[in-house]
Amino acid sequence: MRRKTPGEGEVLNMYVKINKSSDSGVVAVCDEDLIGKTLKGNSMELKVSEFFYKGEIKSEAEAIEIMKKAKNLNILGEKSIAAALKAGVITKENIVYVGGVPHAQAYAL
């Protein structure tokens, strides 16, 4: 898939990884350009590790379908947050910023 410049019909690719544990799982959705970075801000540091975030590259539509089915989400980056808002799995009130990058978590109770 060819990437375009932002605002010009940009192809919105992001990593989606399903992190499973013995009793539940977390779907991590992350903008592809954030992998490997460390975000710092407000006495907080977030390492965007390949282990947790780097799954398969998905289009916005594919990521939205996965997020709609997920019970637990960890979402990082402008494109990923925009997709989560579009999917209706988070609201703007759920978003925090770490080093200027939007981040949200959603959990089914």
C-alpha positions as CSV (number, residue, x, y, z in Angstrom):
1,M,0.0,0.0,0.0
2,R,1.4,3.4,-1.0
3,R,1.6,6.0,1.8
4,K,0.5,9.6,1.0
5,T,1.2,12.8,2.8
6,P,-1.1,13.8,5.6
7,G,-4.3,15.4,4.5
8,E,-4.1,14.1,1.0
9,G,-6.1,10.9,1.2
10,E,-3.5,9.5,3.6
11,V,-3.5,5.7,3.9
12,L,-4.0,5.1,7.6
13,N,-1.9,2.1,8.5
14,M,-1.3,1.1,12.1
15,Y,0.0,-1.9,14.0
16,V,-2.5,-4.1,15.8
17,K,-1.4,-6.8,18.2
18,I,-3.4,-9.1,20.4
19,N,-1.6,-9.6,23.6
20,K,-3.0,-12.7,25.3
21,S,-2.7,-13.7,28.9
22,S,-4.1,-16.7,30.8
23,D,-7.4,-15.0,31.7
24,S,-7.8,-12.1,29.3
25,G,-6.1,-10.1,26.6
26,V,-5.4,-6.6,25.5
27,V,-5.5,-5.4,21.9
28,A,-2.8,-2.9,21.3
29,V,-3.2,-0.4,18.4
30,C,-0.4,1.9,17.6
31,D,0.7,4.3,14.8
32,E,3.5,2.6,12.9
33,D,5.9,5.5,13.2
34,L,5.9,5.3,17.0
35,I,7.4,1.9,17.4
36,G,10.7,2.0,19.3
37,K,10.2,5.5,20.6
38,T,10.1,6.6,24.2
39,L,7.5,9.2,25.0
40,K,8.0,11.5,28.1
41,G,5.8,14.0,29.8
42,N,4.0,14.8,33.0
43,S,6.3,12.6,35.2
44,M,5.4,9.7,32.9
45,E,7.5,7.7,30.5
46,L,6.0,5.3,27.9
47,K,8.2,3.0,25.9
48,V,6.6,2.0,22.7
49,S,8.0,-1.5,22.6
50,E,7.9,-3.8,19.7
51,F,7.0,-6.6,22.1
52,F,3.7,-5.0,23.2
53,Y,2.7,-2.9,20.2
54,K,4.2,-4.3,17.0
55,G,1.8,-6.8,15.6
56,E,0.4,-6.8,12.1
57,I,0.0,-3.7,9.9
58,K,-3.7,-3.1,9.4
59,S,-5.7,-0.5,7.5
60,E,-8.0,1.8,9.4
61,A,-11.0,-0.2,8.4
62,E,-9.4,-3.5,9.6
63,A,-8.3,-1.9,12.9
64,I,-11.8,-0.5,13.5
65,E,-13.3,-4.0,13.1
66,I,-10.8,-5.5,15.5
67,M,-11.3,-2.7,18.1
68,K,-15.1,-3.1,18.0
69,K,-14.8,-6.7,19.0
70,A,-12.1,-6.2,21.7
71,K,-12.8,-6.1,25.4
72,N,-9.6,-4.4,26.4
73,L,-7.8,-1.8,24.3
74,N,-4.5,0.1,24.5
75,I,-4.4,2.8,21.8
76,L,-1.5,5.1,20.9
77,G,-1.0,7.7,18.3
78,E,-3.0,10.2,16.3
79,K,-4.2,7.8,13.5
80,S,-5.0,5.0,16.0
81,I,-6.9,7.3,18.3
82,A,-8.8,8.8,15.4
83,A,-9.8,5.3,14.3
84,A,-10.9,4.4,17.8
85,L,-13.1,7.5,18.0
86,K,-14.6,6.6,14.6
87,A,-15.3,3.1,15.9
88,G,-17.0,4.5,19.0
89,V,-14.8,2.5,21.4
90,I,-13.5,5.6,23.2
91,T,-14.5,9.2,23.7
92,K,-12.4,12.3,23.7
93,E,-12.6,12.2,27.5
94,N,-10.7,8.9,27.5
95,I,-7.6,10.5,25.8
96,V,-4.5,11.5,27.7
97,Y,-1.3,12.9,26.1
98,V,2.2,11.5,26.8
99,G,4.9,13.6,25.2
100,G,2.3,15.3,23.0
101,V,1.1,11.9,21.7
102,P,-2.5,10.8,22.3
103,H,-3.1,7.6,24.3
104,A,-6.2,5.9,25.6
105,Q,-7.2,2.7,27.3
106,A,-10.6,1.0,27.3
107,Y,-11.6,-2.0,29.4
108,A,-14.8,-4.0,29.6
109,L,-15.9,-4.4,33.2
